Amino acid sequence: EDVGILAKHIPSLKLVVKNASPPSDTIEVNESILHTLFGKLLQVLSSKRTPVLFFIDDLQWVDPLSLALITALVKGAMPDLLPLSSTAENMKNSNQFLEEDINVMFVGSYRDNEVDDGHPLSKVLCKFQSDGSINLTHISLSGFTVDILNEMLSESLRTPLRRVRSLSEMVIQKTDGQPLHVIE
């Protein structure tokens, strides 16, 4: 049933797991159960030999439930839940998930001009920064300068720097040096 619950929230999972039976209507799925199931899924998909890179784009638009899930997964704070079918054997093994390694690297991107100190993402990142068990690296990307763009265009076009300088200046003027716009 766990896979069925996940497949309900991740429809493409049905393509990989053919026998994902839909969850019973009697099972009430709450936020904690979903966090645990997503954690179990990452645990199954990852190993020391095959780690997983989990990339999340546009975090400036993250909703509260997704942010809570991301936070729980990053911190490894999976609640100590009884499995949905709570037999005595399952109850005994319910902590097994918490004890096994999850080999996942989380990478998130967001537009820093849209995330101020009051944004929920900023608050979570501050908590991560203060937590000594989480290795958090912040990389700020800025637009191209005329000189860097000039080098890039010179190499791409196999043309001397001085010959592409006016093109570089025009591209910077039109794109403000934003990499996505420059490449387009």
C-alpha positions in Angstrom: 0.0 0.0 0.0 2.9 2.4 0.6 3.9 2.4 -3.0 0.2 3.0 -4.0 0.1 6.0 -1.7 3.3 7.4 -3.3 2.0 6.6 -6.8 -1.1 8.6 -6.1 1.1 11.7 -5.4 3.8 10.8 -8.0 1.9 9.4 -11.0 5.1 8.7 -13.0 6.0 6.2 -10.3 3.4 3.9 -11.8 5.6 3.6 -14.9 8.4 2.1 -12.8 6.4 0.1 -10.3 3.8 -1.8 -12.3 2.0 -3.4 -9.4 1.3 -0.3 -7.3 -2.1 -1.0 -6.0 -4.2 2.1 -5.2 -4.4 2.8 -1.5 -7.4 1.7 0.5 -9.9 4.5 1.2 -9.8 3.5 4.9 -6.2 4.7 5.2 -5.9 8.3 6.3 -2.7 9.7 4.8 -1.3 12.7 6.7 1.8 14.9 6.2 3.9 12.8 8.5 3.1 9.6 6.6 3.9 11.2 3.3 7.3 12.5 4.6 8.2 9.0 5.8 7.1 7.4 2.5 9.1 9.9 0.5 12.1 9.2 2.8 11.7 5.5 2.3 11.6 6.0 -1.5 14.8 8.0 -1.4 16.4 5.3 0.8 15.4 2.6 -1.7 16.6 4.5 -4.7 20.0 5.5 -3.2 23.0 3.6 -2.0 26.7 4.3 -1.4 27.4 3.0 -4.9 24.5 4.9 -6.5 23.8 8.1 -4.6 20.9 10.3 -5.7 21.1 14.0 -6.6 17.8 15.6 -5.8 17.6 18.9 -7.7 14.7 21.3 -6.9 14.4 24.4 -9.0 12.5 27.7 -8.4 12.3 27.4 -4.7 11.2 31.0 -4.5 7.7 29.7 -5.3 7.8 26.7 -2.8 4.5 26.1 -1.0 4.4 25.4 2.7 3.7 21.6 2.4 6.5 21.1 -0.1 8.9 23.1 2.1 8.0 21.0 5.1 8.7 17.8 3.0 12.0 19.1 1.8 13.0 20.1 5.3 12.0 16.7 6.7 14.0 14.9 4.0 17.1 17.1 4.3 17.2 16.9 8.1 16.4 13.2 8.0 13.7 14.0 10.6 11.4 11.2 9.5 8.8 10.7 12.2 8.8 7.5 14.1 5.6 6.2 12.6 4.1 2.8 12.8 3.7 1.2 9.3 0.3 1.6 7.9 -0.5 -2.0 8.5 0.5 -2.2 12.1 1.2 -5.8 13.0 3.5 -6.6 15.9 6.4 -7.5 13.4 6.0 -4.2 11.6 5.9 -2.3 14.9 9.2 -3.9 15.9 10.8 -2.9 12.6 9.4 0.6 12.3 12.6 2.3 13.4 14.7 0.5 10.8 14.2 3.3 8.2 15.6 5.8 10.6 18.8 3.8 11.2 19.8 3.3 7.6 21.7 5.8 5.5 20.1 7.8 2.8 22.7 8.7 0.2 21.1 11.8 -1.3 22.5 15.2 -2.1 19.9 18.0 -2.2 20.5 20.9 -4.5 18.1 23.8 -4.6 18.0 26.9 -6.7 16.0 30.1 -6.3 16.0 33.7 -7.4 17.6 35.5 -4.5 16.0 38.8 -5.6 12.6 37.1 -4.9 13.5 35.7 -1.5 13.9 38.2 1.3 14.5 37.6 5.0 10.8 37.1 5.7 10.4 34.4 3.0 9.7 30.9 4.4 12.7 29.6 2.4 15.0 32.1 4.1 13.9 30.9 7.5 14.5 27.3 6.6 17.9 28.0 5.2 18.8 30.0 8.3 17.8 26.9 10.4 19.9 24.7 8.2 22.9 27.0 8.5 22.7 27.0 12.3 22.4 23.2 12.4 25.9 21.7 12.6 24.8 18.3 11.1 23.8 19.8 7.7 26.5 20.7 5.2 25.0 23.8 3.5 26.8 25.6 0.7 25.4 28.8 -0.8 26.6 29.7 -4.3 25.4 33.0 -5.6 25.4 33.4 -9.4 25.4 36.8 -11.0 25.2 38.0 -14.6 28.1 38.0 -17.1 30.3 41.0 -17.2 31.3 42.5 -20.6 34.8 41.0 -20.3 33.6 37.5 -19.4 31.0 37.5 -22.1 33.6 38.8 -24.6 35.9 35.9 -23.8 33.0 33.4 -24.1 31.9 34.8 -27.5 35.5 35.0 -28.7 36.1 31.3 -27.9 32.7 30.2 -29.2 33.0 32.1 -32.5 36.7 31.5 -32.8 37.3 35.2 -33.3 39.8 37.5 -31.7 38.6 39.4 -28.5 38.8 42.8 -30.1 36.5 41.7 -33.0 33.6 40.5 -30.8 33.8 43.4 -28.2 31.0 45.4 -29.8 28.8 42.3 -30.0 29.5 41.6 -26.3 28.5 45.1 -25.4 25.3 44.9 -27.3 24.4 41.5 -25.8 25.1 42.8 -22.3 22.9 45.9 -23.0 20.0 43.7 -24.2 20.2 40.9 -21.6 21.6 42.7 -18.6 24.2 39.9 -18.6 21.7 37.3 -17.4 23.1 33.9 -18.5 19.7 32.4 -19.5 19.0 35.4 -21.8 22.6 35.6 -23.1 22.4 31.9 -24.2 19.1 32.4 -25.9 
